[in-house]
Every structure is written in C-alpha cells, then in structure tokens.
C-alpha cells in the first residue's frame, strides 16, 4: 500500500489552526548566558535560543559526549586497572590511584557526578588507546548527530582553542545521551560511593528545580560557567543549555518555568476522518484516520499548518490498518510532527472486478 500511495500523486491540503482561547504569550526571560537554548528532547526543536550556533567554550559539559561514546563502546562491568598516567590530572578529580581496579560504570559515576578529569582520561585511554584517538571518536559522533559547530580536542573539557561547541550542538548531544538508560540513571544519582570515596553530584538543580533529573556542570576560566540540564514535567522533556553564564542555576530555573508555562501539547488531528475514493470495491470510498493522533507542542500565538498526503484513489481490496498516507505538522516552516494515516475499515473487491495486480499486468502487457 505504501508503494501505491507513493505512486499516486495527491494534492496537499493545508490548514492553519486557530489559536483562539490561548493567552497572549509571555516574553522569554533574558539569561546572563552568552549562548543558550531550550530544546524539546523528542524532536530537537528549539523553544528558545540565544546565539545558539556560535562556537564557545564548553568546559566539563564535554563529559556528556565522553560518557555517550564510552557507553556505546564499552560494557559497564568491564574492569579497568588505573594507569599511573591517568592520575593527578589538572582540575576536578575523583582521585584515582595507580593500580586501582574499577569498573567502567564506577568511572562513569566519577566522570558525571564528581566531574573527574582523571576519570575522563582513564575512560578515553581505556576505550581508544589515547586521548587524541578518543577525541577523534567524539568528533565522529558529533558529525553523526549533525553538530555543525563542534570540535573536541580532549575528553575532559580542559581549555584548548580547538575544543568548543555551540549551545544547539550541546543540546543535540544531550538529546542523544538521554536515549541511553544507563546515562539517565547515572546523571540522576545524587551520590555514589566508589572505593572509599563518596562522590556527590555537582548538579544543584536536581534538588532546586522541579522536574530536573540530570545534567552536567562545567567551569574553566576561559569558558566560564557552563551548564546542560534536562527536565520533565507533565510528560514533556526539555533540555536547557547555557554557555558562559555567571548566573546559570537561576537562568535554568527561569527558562524552564517560562517554557513549561508557555507551551502546550495538543492533538491537532483529534477526531479527524477523511475519505479516499475506491475503484472496484463494494463501497465507493474508504475511511481514513490517524489512530495515534498528531501531538504538537506549541505556543498560543503559533500557527500550525497541516499537510495531508493521500492518494487520489485506491483499488479494492482495502484492509483496515493499511497505510493510506501521512499528515505533517509545521510551525514557521519547521516540521514539528508527523502521523501515519491508515484505513479505518475493509473495503472488499466487487465480485468479478480485476485486482490491482491484474490491472497492472494488463497495462504492462
């Protein structure tokens, strides 16, 4: 049926949904950050942006990508013996000791909770043989994710002129990381004991901001304060990124409160039914609907345009559940949702009528 739909050209039907009944939008807060975004985790759509695509220093928020690359390549229960070269690394530390044996999972707790630069060094060298080779893997992953303004030179986030990312790209990296259940579990932990050391999560917003369940802090003198967090309220997950932000904790709180207060999710196809003409069937038309609806996140002042793609006609037999077409939702030219349209019921072929295959063979013959 999908091939039939693709072969039959249908006119696009456009609909601008009204926004009656919604309050006038409130202006977004103005963060102190040099670069910032609020991103919807499901689609990657930006709800707020400030210099979103400008490359900037990212400090230890780098470790989100470090963890992502490690999680995709190494089992959590793999045992790692700490090399002396991985200890005494500049900056924050989980205080690794030469010869100490730890699992990859324990090192990830040290990386994401204590922001251990020694943990980053150990994970990078264990995974790729060297920090330089591991940075190459990070850059490959960034390219796969569509990060156009990002380049990694190390696994920890220490200052380097060739180490940077944009706020949008950091949102994309966090969006991908959140698809990993182990990452979500680790960044949401408040504390973890590794050996004799009690690691404490540096992310204050776990306790200070409603719905925040994870994230990564960062600071260097050159990059300033950097922060990437994720938050869920009423089933909606958002990601907030601030770069070079002296007031990052308060800015994340304000941006989340604004976004969750302004944006609502509606099923823009609720109850909608369409008909497609049927040739050679016991009925002239087949009903079409969107069984899963089309959920769109939007503000009250945003116009939603829906494009319906349906065939001009179909041949019987038609079976319930067969794909008939699709509906796409757009806001300001950006696609914000898609739903499959399927036939709601069967339409049998009239006895004696040729099948679609018969008709096709007759045309080819």
NORWORA-V137085 format. One record per helix or strand of 2 or more residues. SS is the DSSP state (hx for helix, st for strand). FROM is the first residue (numbers start at 1). TO is the last residue. Records with the same first field share a line. If there is no record, write none. Layout:
BEGIN
SS=FROM-TO / FROM-TO
END
This chain:
BEGIN
hx=2-7 / 59-73 / 84-86 / 104-112 / 117-128 / 131-144 / 167-177 / 181-187 / 205-208 / 248-262 / 356-364
st=13-17 / 35-40 / 46-50 / 79-81 / 101-103 / 164-165 / 191-194 / 197-200 / 212-220 / 224-233 / 236-243 / 264-267 / 273-279 / 285-289 / 295-298 / 304-310 / 314-315 / 323-331 / 334-343
END
